[in-house]
Amino acid sequence: MIVPLSLVGLAALLSLGLLASPYPFLAPGAVVGLAGALVLYRKPAWGLLAIAALVPLEGLLKDSLVSGAKLIGLGLVLILTLQLAVRQLPGERLRSNQWRLLLPFMALYLLSLWTSDSLALSLVHLRELLVGLIVFVITLLVGRDLNLPMLARLITVSVCVTCLFAIFSTKYQEQGRASAMLDPNAFALLITIAMPLGLWLTIKTRQILLKLFWAGCCVLLLVGMTKTESRSGLVVLLISLGIVLYNYREQLTRIRPRHLGFALLGIALVLPLGAALMPAGYAERIESLMLLKSGVNAHQDESLGRRSSYLVVGQRMISHSPLLGTGPGTFPLHYADTGFSKAFAPENSKTTDLYRRAHNTYLELFSETGVPAGLAFVGMIALALRNFWQARAAWRATGDVARADLMTHLTMCMLAIGLFLMFLSAPSHKYLWMMLALSSVLLRQAREPQLAEAKA
Protein backbone atom coordinates (compact mmCIF):
# COMPACT_ATOMS: atom_id res chain seq x y z
CA MET A 1 0.00 0.00 0.00
CA ILE A 2 3.05 2.31 0.02
CA VAL A 3 2.59 3.30 -3.60
CA PRO A 4 -1.17 4.06 -3.35
CA LEU A 5 -0.59 6.13 -0.19
CA SER A 6 2.14 8.09 -1.91
CA LEU A 7 -0.16 8.69 -4.85
CA VAL A 8 -2.87 9.93 -2.48
CA GLY A 9 -0.43 12.34 -0.90
CA LEU A 10 0.77 13.56 -4.27
CA ALA A 11 -2.80 14.12 -5.46
CA ALA A 12 -3.65 15.99 -2.24
CA LEU A 13 -0.67 18.31 -2.66
CA LEU A 14 -1.51 18.83 -6.31
CA SER A 15 -5.14 19.65 -5.47
CA LEU A 16 -4.08 22.16 -2.82
CA GLY A 17 -1.64 23.73 -5.25
CA LEU A 18 -4.33 24.04 -7.90
CA LEU A 19 -6.79 25.53 -5.40
CA ALA A 20 -4.25 28.18 -4.53
CA SER A 21 -3.43 28.85 -8.18
CA PRO A 22 -5.34 31.04 -10.66
CA TYR A 23 -6.94 27.83 -12.00
CA PRO A 24 -8.82 26.33 -9.02
CA PHE A 25 -11.37 24.68 -11.34
CA LEU A 26 -8.65 22.18 -12.30
CA ALA A 27 -8.41 20.81 -8.76
CA PRO A 28 -11.08 18.07 -9.30
CA GLY A 29 -8.93 16.81 -12.13
CA ALA A 30 -6.35 15.70 -9.59
CA VAL A 31 -8.94 13.41 -7.97
CA VAL A 32 -9.94 11.99 -11.34
CA GLY A 33 -6.28 11.53 -12.22
CA LEU A 34 -5.68 9.71 -8.93
CA ALA A 35 -8.59 7.35 -9.60
CA GLY A 36 -7.26 6.66 -13.08
CA ALA A 37 -3.74 6.06 -11.77
CA LEU A 38 -5.01 3.57 -9.18
CA VAL A 39 -6.99 1.70 -11.85
CA LEU A 40 -3.96 1.58 -14.14
CA TYR A 41 -1.76 0.45 -11.28
CA ARG A 42 -4.02 -2.48 -10.44
CA LYS A 43 -5.10 -3.29 -14.01
CA PRO A 44 -2.49 -1.97 -16.47
CA ALA A 45 -3.95 -4.19 -19.22
CA TRP A 46 -7.07 -2.00 -19.10
CA GLY A 47 -4.90 0.92 -20.13
CA LEU A 48 -3.74 -0.95 -23.22
CA LEU A 49 -7.36 -1.79 -24.05
CA ALA A 50 -8.23 1.90 -23.74
CA ILE A 51 -5.39 2.87 -26.09
CA ALA A 52 -6.57 0.27 -28.62
CA ALA A 53 -10.13 1.60 -28.41
CA LEU A 54 -9.01 5.22 -28.85
CA VAL A 55 -6.85 4.65 -31.94
CA PRO A 56 -9.80 4.76 -34.43
CA LEU A 57 -11.16 7.86 -32.69
CA GLU A 58 -7.93 9.86 -32.95
CA GLY A 59 -9.14 11.65 -36.06
CA LEU A 60 -12.43 12.61 -34.40
CA LEU A 61 -10.67 13.87 -31.26
CA LYS A 62 -7.64 15.54 -32.81
CA ASP A 63 -9.05 19.02 -32.18
CA SER A 64 -9.07 18.41 -28.41
CA LEU A 65 -6.32 20.04 -26.38
CA VAL A 66 -5.39 16.89 -24.47
CA SER A 67 -5.31 13.42 -26.02
CA GLY A 68 -6.71 10.65 -23.84
CA ALA A 69 -4.42 8.09 -25.47
CA LYS A 70 -1.36 10.20 -24.63
CA LEU A 71 -2.41 10.61 -21.00
CA ILE A 72 -3.08 6.88 -20.62
CA GLY A 73 0.17 6.02 -22.39
CA LEU A 74 2.19 8.35 -20.16
CA GLY A 75 0.50 6.93 -17.07
CA LEU A 76 1.24 3.37 -18.19
CA VAL A 77 4.89 4.19 -18.83
CA LEU A 78 5.33 5.63 -15.33
CA ILE A 79 3.37 2.84 -13.60
CA LEU A 80 5.01 -0.04 -15.47
CA THR A 81 8.46 1.46 -14.91
CA LEU A 82 7.69 1.63 -11.18
CA GLN A 83 6.36 -1.93 -11.13
CA LEU A 84 9.47 -3.18 -12.89
CA ALA A 85 11.68 -1.28 -10.43
CA VAL A 86 9.98 -2.86 -7.38
CA ARG A 87 9.87 -6.23 -9.20
CA GLN A 88 6.10 -6.39 -9.14
CA LEU A 89 6.34 -7.24 -12.83
CA PRO A 90 8.86 -9.92 -13.85
CA GLY A 91 11.48 -8.64 -16.24
CA GLU A 92 11.21 -11.82 -18.31
CA ARG A 93 8.00 -10.44 -19.80
CA LEU A 94 10.18 -8.23 -21.96
CA ARG A 95 11.51 -11.30 -23.74
CA SER A 96 10.48 -11.48 -27.39
CA ASN A 97 11.87 -13.03 -30.53
CA GLN A 98 11.21 -9.66 -32.20
CA TRP A 99 14.23 -8.11 -30.42
CA ARG A 100 16.63 -9.99 -32.70
CA LEU A 101 15.32 -7.90 -35.59
CA LEU A 102 14.16 -4.77 -33.77
CA LEU A 103 17.55 -3.98 -32.19
CA PRO A 104 19.47 -4.12 -35.53
CA PHE A 105 16.68 -2.07 -37.13
CA MET A 106 16.96 0.63 -34.48
CA ALA A 107 20.78 0.65 -34.67
CA LEU A 108 20.65 1.15 -38.44
CA TYR A 109 17.84 3.69 -38.02
CA LEU A 110 19.93 5.80 -35.65
CA LEU A 111 22.96 5.60 -37.96
CA SER A 112 20.76 6.78 -40.80
CA LEU A 113 19.49 9.62 -38.63
CA TRP A 114 23.08 10.61 -37.83
CA THR A 115 23.89 10.92 -41.55
CA SER A 116 20.51 12.36 -42.52
CA ASP A 117 20.08 14.96 -45.26
CA SER A 118 17.70 16.81 -42.93
CA LEU A 119 18.15 16.31 -39.20
CA ALA A 120 14.99 18.27 -38.39
CA LEU A 121 12.77 15.98 -40.49
CA SER A 122 14.50 12.88 -39.11
CA LEU A 123 13.94 13.95 -35.51
CA VAL A 124 10.21 14.41 -36.21
CA HIS A 125 10.14 10.92 -37.73
CA LEU A 126 11.98 9.52 -34.70
CA ARG A 127 9.51 11.13 -32.32
CA GLU A 128 6.61 9.47 -34.16
CA LEU A 129 8.38 6.11 -34.21
CA LEU A 130 9.03 6.28 -30.46
CA VAL A 131 5.26 6.24 -29.90
CA GLY A 132 5.08 2.88 -31.67
CA LEU A 133 8.06 1.54 -29.72
CA ILE A 134 6.43 2.55 -26.43
CA VAL A 135 3.24 0.69 -27.43
CA PHE A 136 5.43 -2.32 -28.31
CA VAL A 137 7.05 -2.41 -24.85
CA ILE A 138 3.74 -1.83 -23.04
CA THR A 139 2.17 -4.72 -24.94
CA LEU A 140 5.07 -7.02 -24.04
CA LEU A 141 4.63 -6.18 -20.35
CA VAL A 142 0.85 -6.48 -20.07
CA GLY A 143 -0.02 -8.65 -23.08
CA ARG A 144 -0.33 -11.79 -20.94
CA ASP A 145 -3.11 -10.14 -18.93
CA LEU A 146 -4.94 -8.84 -21.98
CA ASN A 147 -8.55 -9.94 -22.46
CA LEU A 148 -8.43 -10.80 -26.17
CA PRO A 149 -12.21 -11.08 -26.70
CA MET A 150 -12.63 -7.66 -25.08
CA LEU A 151 -9.87 -6.30 -27.33
CA ALA A 152 -11.78 -7.60 -30.36
CA ARG A 153 -15.02 -6.02 -29.14
CA LEU A 154 -13.48 -2.63 -28.41
CA ILE A 155 -11.66 -2.35 -31.73
CA THR A 156 -14.72 -3.44 -33.71
CA VAL A 157 -17.11 -1.07 -31.93
CA SER A 158 -14.66 1.83 -32.04
CA VAL A 159 -14.09 1.49 -35.78
CA CYS A 160 -17.87 1.13 -36.34
CA VAL A 161 -18.50 4.35 -34.42
CA THR A 162 -15.93 6.06 -36.62
CA CYS A 163 -17.70 4.63 -39.68
CA LEU A 164 -20.98 6.18 -38.59
CA PHE A 165 -19.39 9.63 -38.30
CA ALA A 166 -17.56 9.27 -41.60
CA ILE A 167 -20.62 8.02 -43.52
CA PHE A 168 -23.26 10.46 -42.29
CA SER A 169 -21.26 13.66 -41.78
CA THR A 170 -19.55 15.58 -44.56
CA LYS A 171 -17.21 17.04 -41.95
CA TYR A 172 -15.49 13.66 -41.78
CA GLN A 173 -15.22 13.27 -45.55
CA GLU A 174 -12.43 14.33 -47.86
CA GLN A 175 -13.52 15.19 -51.40
CA GLY A 176 -16.49 12.88 -50.98
CA ARG A 177 -14.41 10.02 -49.55
CA ALA A 178 -14.96 8.95 -45.95
CA SER A 179 -11.81 9.75 -43.98
CA ALA A 180 -12.87 10.31 -40.33
CA MET A 181 -10.40 13.23 -40.23
CA LEU A 182 -7.66 10.83 -41.38
CA ASP A 183 -6.34 9.90 -44.79
CA PRO A 184 -9.06 7.78 -46.50
CA ASN A 185 -6.57 4.93 -46.89
CA ALA A 186 -5.64 5.18 -43.21
CA PHE A 187 -9.33 4.87 -42.38
CA ALA A 188 -9.60 1.88 -44.73
CA LEU A 189 -6.70 0.26 -42.86
CA LEU A 190 -8.67 0.48 -39.61
CA ILE A 191 -11.62 -1.21 -41.31
CA THR A 192 -9.49 -4.07 -42.64
CA ILE A 193 -8.13 -4.63 -39.12
CA ALA A 194 -11.56 -4.56 -37.49
CA MET A 195 -13.28 -6.80 -40.04
CA PRO A 196 -11.53 -10.07 -39.05
CA LEU A 197 -12.29 -9.36 -35.40
CA GLY A 198 -15.93 -8.56 -36.18
CA LEU A 199 -16.23 -11.80 -38.15
CA TRP A 200 -14.74 -13.76 -35.24
CA LEU A 201 -17.26 -12.22 -32.85
CA THR A 202 -20.10 -13.00 -35.26
CA ILE A 203 -19.05 -16.63 -35.64
CA LYS A 204 -18.25 -17.36 -32.00
CA THR A 205 -21.08 -15.50 -30.24
CA ARG A 206 -23.88 -17.88 -29.27
CA GLN A 207 -26.62 -15.44 -28.26
CA ILE A 208 -28.68 -14.68 -31.33
CA LEU A 209 -29.16 -10.95 -30.58
CA LEU A 210 -25.45 -10.41 -30.03
CA LYS A 211 -24.67 -12.44 -33.15
CA LEU A 212 -26.97 -10.17 -35.16
CA PHE A 213 -25.34 -7.13 -33.58
CA TRP A 214 -21.84 -8.21 -34.62
CA ALA A 215 -23.10 -9.20 -38.07
CA GLY A 216 -24.57 -5.69 -38.36
CA CYS A 217 -21.17 -4.27 -37.39
CA CYS A 218 -19.55 -6.27 -40.21
CA VAL A 219 -22.09 -4.88 -42.69
CA LEU A 220 -21.39 -1.36 -41.41
CA LEU A 221 -17.67 -1.94 -41.91
CA LEU A 222 -18.32 -3.03 -45.50
CA VAL A 223 -20.37 0.12 -46.12
CA GLY A 224 -17.60 2.19 -44.56
CA MET A 225 -15.06 0.57 -46.89
CA THR A 226 -17.11 1.51 -49.95
CA LYS A 227 -17.36 5.10 -48.67
CA THR A 228 -13.56 5.35 -48.39
CA GLU A 229 -13.32 4.42 -52.10
CA SER A 230 -10.03 2.71 -51.25
CA ARG A 231 -9.01 0.21 -53.91
CA SER A 232 -6.18 -1.18 -51.83
CA GLY A 233 -8.55 -1.60 -48.89
CA LEU A 234 -10.96 -3.63 -51.01
CA VAL A 235 -8.17 -5.93 -52.20
CA VAL A 236 -6.93 -6.54 -48.65
CA LEU A 237 -10.48 -7.09 -47.43
CA LEU A 238 -11.17 -9.72 -50.09
CA ILE A 239 -7.96 -11.54 -49.15
CA SER A 240 -9.04 -11.57 -45.50
CA LEU A 241 -12.47 -12.95 -46.39
CA GLY A 242 -10.83 -15.66 -48.47
CA ILE A 243 -8.72 -16.73 -45.48
CA VAL A 244 -11.86 -16.89 -43.33
CA LEU A 245 -13.52 -19.26 -45.80
CA TYR A 246 -10.39 -21.41 -45.91
CA ASN A 247 -10.11 -21.58 -42.11
CA TYR A 248 -13.74 -22.68 -41.71
CA ARG A 249 -13.78 -24.96 -44.76
CA GLU A 250 -14.62 -27.97 -42.58
CA GLN A 251 -17.73 -26.23 -41.21
CA LEU A 252 -18.75 -25.26 -44.75
CA THR A 253 -18.97 -28.94 -45.69
CA ARG A 254 -21.77 -29.31 -43.14
CA ILE A 255 -24.04 -27.04 -45.18
CA ARG A 256 -26.98 -29.07 -46.50
CA PRO A 257 -28.71 -28.51 -49.86
CA ARG A 258 -31.73 -27.06 -48.08
CA HIS A 259 -29.52 -24.26 -46.74
CA LEU A 260 -28.44 -23.18 -50.23
CA GLY A 261 -31.78 -21.52 -50.85
CA PHE A 262 -31.27 -19.18 -47.90
CA ALA A 263 -27.71 -18.49 -49.05
CA LEU A 264 -28.86 -17.61 -52.56
CA LEU A 265 -31.62 -15.41 -51.13
CA GLY A 266 -29.06 -13.57 -49.00
CA ILE A 267 -26.78 -13.08 -52.00
CA ALA A 268 -29.72 -11.88 -54.10
CA LEU A 269 -30.49 -9.25 -51.45
CA VAL A 270 -26.95 -8.19 -50.61
CA LEU A 271 -25.52 -7.78 -54.12
CA PRO A 272 -28.15 -5.32 -55.43
CA LEU A 273 -28.07 -3.45 -52.14
CA GLY A 274 -24.28 -3.22 -52.30
CA ALA A 275 -24.41 -2.02 -55.91
CA ALA A 276 -26.96 0.65 -54.96
CA LEU A 277 -24.94 1.89 -51.99
CA MET A 278 -21.58 1.84 -53.75
CA PRO A 279 -20.53 5.34 -54.83
CA ALA A 280 -20.20 5.77 -58.59
CA GLY A 281 -16.68 7.08 -58.14
CA TYR A 282 -15.66 3.91 -56.32
CA ALA A 283 -16.80 1.70 -59.19
CA GLU A 284 -14.77 3.84 -61.59
CA ARG A 285 -11.70 3.60 -59.35
CA ILE A 286 -12.02 -0.19 -59.22
CA GLU A 287 -12.37 -0.37 -63.01
CA SER A 288 -9.21 1.72 -63.35
CA LEU A 289 -7.22 -1.17 -61.87
CA MET A 290 -7.68 -2.90 -65.22
CA LEU A 291 -5.40 -0.24 -66.68
CA LEU A 292 -2.46 -1.88 -64.94
CA LYS A 293 -2.50 -4.65 -67.57
CA SER A 294 -1.31 -2.17 -70.19
CA GLY A 295 0.88 -0.13 -67.86
CA VAL A 296 0.19 2.97 -65.82
CA ASN A 297 -1.06 6.02 -67.71
CA ALA A 298 -1.10 9.15 -65.56
CA HIS A 299 -3.61 10.81 -67.87
CA GLN A 300 -6.12 8.01 -67.30
CA ASP A 301 -5.59 7.67 -63.55
CA GLU A 302 -3.66 10.40 -61.78
CA SER A 303 -3.51 8.46 -58.50
CA LEU A 304 -1.80 5.45 -60.07
CA GLY A 305 0.54 7.75 -61.98
CA ARG A 306 1.51 9.56 -58.80
CA ARG A 307 2.21 6.27 -57.02
CA SER A 308 4.42 5.23 -59.94
CA SER A 309 6.38 8.45 -59.53
CA TYR A 310 6.97 7.56 -55.87
CA LEU A 311 8.54 4.28 -57.00
CA VAL A 312 10.84 6.09 -59.43
CA VAL A 313 12.01 8.58 -56.80
CA GLY A 314 12.43 5.85 -54.19
CA GLN A 315 14.52 3.76 -56.57
CA ARG A 316 16.82 6.72 -57.18
CA MET A 317 17.22 7.30 -53.46
CA ILE A 318 18.06 3.64 -52.83
CA SER A 319 20.62 3.53 -55.65
CA HIS A 320 22.20 6.74 -54.31
CA SER A 321 22.51 5.53 -50.69
CA PRO A 322 21.65 1.82 -50.34
CA LEU A 323 23.27 1.20 -46.95
CA LEU A 324 21.92 3.94 -44.68
CA GLY A 325 19.51 5.80 -46.95
CA THR A 326 19.05 9.54 -46.98
CA GLY A 327 17.68 9.81 -43.44
CA PRO A 328 14.34 9.00 -41.79
CA GLY A 329 11.51 11.21 -42.99
CA THR A 330 13.43 12.72 -45.92
CA PHE A 331 11.46 11.19 -48.81
CA PRO A 332 9.20 14.28 -49.17
CA LEU A 333 12.30 16.47 -49.37
CA HIS A 334 13.73 14.49 -52.28
CA TYR A 335 10.36 14.13 -54.01
CA ALA A 336 9.83 17.90 -53.95
CA ASP A 337 13.07 18.37 -55.91
CA THR A 338 11.76 16.34 -58.86
CA GLY A 339 9.48 17.34 -61.70
CA PHE A 340 6.91 14.83 -60.48
CA SER A 341 5.97 17.04 -57.53
CA LYS A 342 4.92 19.91 -59.77
CA ALA A 343 3.34 17.66 -62.40
CA PHE A 344 1.05 15.98 -59.87
CA ALA A 345 0.42 19.02 -57.69
CA PRO A 346 -3.24 20.14 -57.59
CA GLU A 347 -4.32 23.46 -59.05
CA ASN A 348 -3.72 26.49 -56.83
CA SER A 349 -1.47 24.28 -54.71
CA LYS A 350 0.70 25.52 -51.89
CA THR A 351 4.42 24.94 -51.54
CA THR A 352 3.76 22.30 -48.89
CA ASP A 353 1.76 20.27 -51.45
CA LEU A 354 5.01 19.50 -53.26
CA TYR A 355 6.33 17.56 -50.27
CA ARG A 356 4.62 14.17 -50.48
CA ARG A 357 5.22 10.96 -48.60
CA ALA A 358 5.63 7.74 -50.57
CA HIS A 359 2.30 6.23 -49.45
CA ASN A 360 4.30 3.02 -49.10
CA THR A 361 5.94 2.25 -45.75
CA TYR A 362 8.36 -0.27 -47.21
CA LEU A 363 9.49 2.07 -49.99
CA GLU A 364 10.00 4.87 -47.48
CA LEU A 365 12.05 2.78 -45.08
CA PHE A 366 14.20 1.24 -47.82
CA SER A 367 14.91 4.65 -49.34
CA GLU A 368 15.19 6.66 -46.11
CA THR A 369 16.99 4.22 -43.75
CA GLY A 370 18.67 1.87 -46.21
CA VAL A 371 18.16 -1.65 -47.49
CA PRO A 372 19.41 -3.48 -44.35
CA ALA A 373 17.01 -1.56 -42.06
CA GLY A 374 14.18 -2.10 -44.54
CA LEU A 375 14.82 -5.83 -44.60
CA ALA A 376 14.83 -5.93 -40.79
CA PHE A 377 11.45 -4.17 -40.72
CA VAL A 378 9.96 -6.57 -43.27
CA GLY A 379 11.42 -9.44 -41.22
CA MET A 380 9.57 -8.25 -38.10
CA ILE A 381 6.23 -8.36 -39.91
CA ALA A 382 6.97 -11.78 -41.38
CA LEU A 383 8.03 -13.03 -37.93
CA ALA A 384 4.79 -11.74 -36.39
CA LEU A 385 2.75 -13.64 -38.98
CA ARG A 386 4.79 -16.75 -38.22
CA ASN A 387 4.30 -16.27 -34.47
CA PHE A 388 0.52 -16.04 -34.77
CA TRP A 389 0.38 -19.08 -37.06
CA GLN A 390 2.60 -21.15 -34.78
CA ALA A 391 0.49 -20.15 -31.78
CA ARG A 392 -2.55 -21.31 -33.75
CA ALA A 393 -0.88 -24.67 -34.43
CA ALA A 394 0.15 -25.06 -30.77
CA TRP A 395 -3.36 -24.44 -29.47
CA ARG A 396 -4.82 -26.77 -32.09
CA ALA A 397 -2.42 -29.45 -30.88
CA THR A 398 -3.76 -29.07 -27.34
CA GLY A 399 -7.37 -29.19 -28.55
CA ASP A 400 -8.11 -25.52 -27.80
CA VAL A 401 -9.94 -24.83 -31.07
CA ALA A 402 -11.48 -21.57 -29.84
CA ARG A 403 -8.11 -19.94 -29.22
CA ALA A 404 -6.73 -21.43 -32.42
CA ASP A 405 -9.53 -19.80 -34.42
CA LEU A 406 -8.85 -16.47 -32.70
CA MET A 407 -5.20 -16.78 -33.75
CA THR A 408 -6.38 -17.21 -37.33
CA HIS A 409 -8.29 -13.93 -37.16
CA LEU A 410 -5.37 -12.14 -35.49
CA THR A 411 -3.16 -13.46 -38.28
CA MET A 412 -5.59 -11.88 -40.73
CA CYS A 413 -5.30 -8.57 -38.85
CA MET A 414 -1.51 -8.73 -39.02
CA LEU A 415 -1.64 -9.69 -42.69
CA ALA A 416 -3.99 -6.78 -43.40
CA ILE A 417 -1.51 -4.40 -41.77
CA GLY A 418 1.43 -5.92 -43.62
CA LEU A 419 -0.30 -5.68 -46.99
CA PHE A 420 -1.72 -2.22 -46.39
CA LEU A 421 1.71 -0.80 -45.59
CA MET A 422 2.42 -1.15 -49.32
CA PHE A 423 -0.21 1.54 -49.93
CA LEU A 424 0.20 3.73 -46.83
CA SER A 425 3.04 5.43 -44.98
CA ALA A 426 2.48 4.40 -41.37
CA PRO A 427 5.65 2.95 -39.79
CA SER A 428 4.57 4.19 -36.34
CA HIS A 429 0.97 2.93 -36.41
CA LYS A 430 -0.05 1.82 -32.91
CA TYR A 431 -1.87 -1.30 -34.12
CA LEU A 432 1.23 -2.38 -36.03
CA TRP A 433 3.50 -2.29 -32.99
CA MET A 434 0.81 -3.73 -30.73
CA MET A 435 0.42 -6.74 -33.04
CA LEU A 436 4.19 -7.20 -33.36
CA ALA A 437 4.50 -7.53 -29.58
CA LEU A 438 1.28 -9.48 -29.09
CA SER A 439 2.39 -12.14 -31.58
CA SER A 440 5.41 -13.10 -29.48
CA VAL A 441 3.45 -12.93 -26.21
CA LEU A 442 0.75 -15.28 -27.51
CA LEU A 443 3.32 -17.67 -28.97
CA ARG A 444 4.98 -18.02 -25.57
CA GLN A 445 1.60 -18.59 -23.93
CA ALA A 446 0.66 -21.24 -26.49
CA ARG A 447 3.91 -23.12 -25.97
CA GLU A 448 3.83 -23.12 -22.17
CA PRO A 449 1.85 -26.41 -21.87
CA GLN A 450 4.31 -28.13 -24.20
CA LEU A 451 7.28 -26.82 -22.20
CA ALA A 452 5.65 -27.95 -18.96
CA GLU A 453 5.16 -31.46 -20.35
CA ALA A 454 8.74 -31.56 -21.59
CA LYS A 455 10.07 -30.62 -18.13
CA ALA A 456 7.85 -33.21 -16.47
Salt bridges, closest charged atoms under 4 A:
GLU58 OE2 - LYS430 NZ 2.70
ASP117 OD2 - HIS334 NE2 2.90
ASP145 OD2 - ARG93 NH1 3.00
ASP301 OD2 - ARG231 NH1 2.84
GLU302 OE2 - ARG306 NH1 3.48
GLU364 OE1 - ARG357 NH2 2.96
ASP400 OD2 - ARG403 NE 3.74
ASP405 OD2 - LYS204 NZ 2.67
ASP405 OD1 - ARG396 NH2 3.77
GLU448 OE2 - ARG144 NH1 2.66
